[in-house]
């Protein structure tokens, strides 16, 4: 009996479904066969195999191999990537971490001063006279032996001393000629030997007087060359040249051979009459200065420890719009033995070798120099009170503070990871980071521009502004 129409239709649908499923299964089997173009795309990657997907995975793996394996992998919210232009804009600088020694210091105010009894030299007139010439200009640089003034002598003692010196020289010449005349006669027996001996005694006596007179002229301010000239020309010296006194030899000053003085103040004029002992000018030698520090009374123990352990001191000079300039390795000279009554501070002194920054001459031949450090400059001294070894020490700009957290930025391939660190100590120039595994020797960290990088990272984490904020649709 024939099936109803509905039953026949249901059977036909079932047969059609079976045929479609079978055809799809056959097509898929053909697709996954080796050699079929779809095979490489559908098949999972094999170990060591090529293909587009395996290559991308290998590239991604190689990219992460560049990162330090000691640290956990970076997260986007704590990593930042900067273009070369951005790095230059923030003045980025990098350094490799290496444990070192750190000095914990106290900072005290200080001022540069001249060396008492050493920096200033007063030039005085050895004899009375009239100033005929003034060779240097005020502020000019002069060296030992260079001419300063020329005086026309009016000093009676010097005139008398020169006269006596010439008289003795003439008498000595007469005795020498007489001895030369009598010696041949004595050899022939024409005169007694005693006559020759008496003349020789007379010559020795005159030579002794002449030596004493020479010393007297030297004390009056004449040079050996001037005295020899008097003896040679047999004329009195009418003028006296006053020269720069001899100073100390200081080869440590760049470009300087011996002492270099500057005429700080001229105190006479041409045509002026000066008395013996009157001050003519003041010379200054600023090749070396002192730094006078003023510590509190309770810091006396730290200063004594500084002297006992021969630690060095650092000086900080303020610079407008820039970080303070630091000069390290300065030596403590001495500590005062009393506390100032008014300020209740303890003075101590540090040696400061100076640096010549300019040396020029005018067309007229006048030389002028300039020194880097000058008396009266204000600064700060860093006095070490403790020395820590094997510490990670970073510049102050390398560490960023955000609330209770401190961060540094470590270079990690083509980007920079923000790493939290524990700060043991920090001052105006340095930060001591605990060696607790946050950073390792050999890591490269940012030492300048870290603050700008931190702000950029915070802005990145906050996300962009929603253009639909405040609107409803």
C-alpha angles and dihedrals in degrees: 000000000000117000120249117266094250092052092050091052093050091051092050090052092051092051091049092052092051091050093050093048091048092050092050091050091051092050093050092050090054091048096056095049115115111263094032110120090233093052095079092047097047099038117088115249115271125223108276091002127139128223132118097282095046090048092052091049091049091050091051091049091049090050091056092045087070091067122090108268092208091071128060117258117281124259123216093235092058099037130077133188120206130195118234088253092054091049090055092045093059093039093241117199128182135204137181116239116245123165113245146154122294128195117211106214144186119223121226130178118252143172133208113248137177121258108261111243092002112062097051126056121187114211113208136182110261090198137022116262147116122287107242102167137019109196107185131056121232108273093022121138116240135178131214113288095024117131118258108166141001118214127194101223121238097157109128095206092055092047090050092045092053091047093052090046091054092045091053091048091053093048090049090053090053093050092048091052091048092051090049089052097047100043095076090048092051090052089055092047093244092127135025120269089230090070091059091046092052091052091049090052088051091052092051090051092052092047090054091050090049092052091052092049091049090055090049091055090049090054089051088060104264118137126232090251091053092051091048089051090053089051093047099044096033090220130119119255107249100185136033126215114212112208138191109278121243114270138187123295108244112178090169091078108092111244094001127116107197124329123344116201131192123212098240097178136004111210103182138055134215113279093023119136113230131192125225108277095022114140113248102179144338122241124198130204110200098168086112129022139175130244110218111207125192114209128180119259092252090058093066091099091055091051092049090050089050091055095043096050095039093233118169128240129226126216124211119205118194117234123193111252093354140084115276114272112241127211112191133188098048118157126232111235104187144322121236116250096224139051117240110253098217103039098027089224132134116230122218132173132223125192115243118192108208129225125221110228100175136029117171142149132218121230087259091059099254111146123216128185134185129207126212096226122048133188112265097035114139121225144143129253123215109213115193116231099171136016120214121194131204096024132143103241120187133178115265093250092056094072123066122200121211110174108300093346130090121199140188128190115236121198109241112176110298095347140048125246121211109230125192113227138183113241114212096182140350137183136172094294111019142040125205111213121198114250092229101131098276088107131019133204108271096032115130115227135179113256100177127037096024093127093056090048090052092052091048090051092051091050089049092051091049091058131218126304114275107241090208095051110133094015129104125199 
